[in-house]
Amino acid sequence: MATRARIGLELKDGSYISSYQHWDGYPGGLGYTLIDHWNDYDKIEEAIQLGDASSWRYMVGQKIDFDDRSNPLHEVQNCYYGRDRGEKDVGPKKHLNGVCLLDECWNSGEDYVYVYRQTGKKDYLGKECGEWFYTDANNPAKEIADMKPLEKYAILEHIDMLKRHLEMMEERKAA
């Protein structure tokens, strides 16, 4: 079963763009991937501009055969419904502001919404960087300011997932 998500970006003029993402949209999955590999504004904008995706991985990538899951690129790059499967009307959504984004973001059964915003923080090189925030369908934020910072929660959930994986490995050994 899919855990659907919407990935948004606050543009420099205060409006937003977003796109749908189908698989593994929970914070320990997609959320962890976002904080670990998607911290460059231009890269995020490029990815969202390609529209709705089956999955986000580590890079935008190149056009591939959507249905050829034996292609190793499926494990490392985003897979888009438009670019890779040729679907129509799957481009990014544009939102006037954050309130509009949060009002419009649940239309495809999304369980989570992630938004990257420039926050004035600087990275270790002194370059301005942004921050990922999230909200979920069970307790959706009404305003962008009400969204929760993603980093700590995504890491903790990812660690829990890895611990469960280790437990299952030990159970298989014991059997």
Stockholm file with secondary structure:
# STOCKHOLM 1.0

chainA/1-175         MATRARIGLELKDGSYISSYQHWDGYPGGLGYTLIDHWNDYDKIEEAIQLGDASSWRYMVGQKIDFDDRSNPLHEVQNCYYGRDRGEKDVGPKKHLNGVCLLDECWNSGEDYVYVYRQTGKKDYLGKECGEWFYTDANNPAKEIADMKPLEKYAILEHIDMLKRHLEMMEERKAA
#=GR chainA/1-175 SS CCCCEEEEEECTTSCEEEEEECSCCSIIIIIHHHHHHCCCHHHHHHHHHTCCEEECCSBCCCCCCTTCTTSGGGGTBCEETTTTTCCSSCCCEEESSHHHHHHHTTTTCCSEEEEEEEEEEECTTSCEEEEEEEEETTSCCSSGGGSEECHHHHHHHHHHHHHHHHHHHHHHHHC
#=GC SS_cons         CCCCEEEEEECTTSCEEEEEECSCCSIIIIIHHHHHHCCCHHHHHHHHHTCCEEECCSBCCCCCCTTCTTSGGGGTBCEETTTTTCCSSCCCEEESSHHHHHHHTTTTCCSEEEEEEEEEEECTTSCEEEEEEEEETTSCCSSGGGSEECHHHHHHHHHHHHHHHHHHHHHHHHC
//
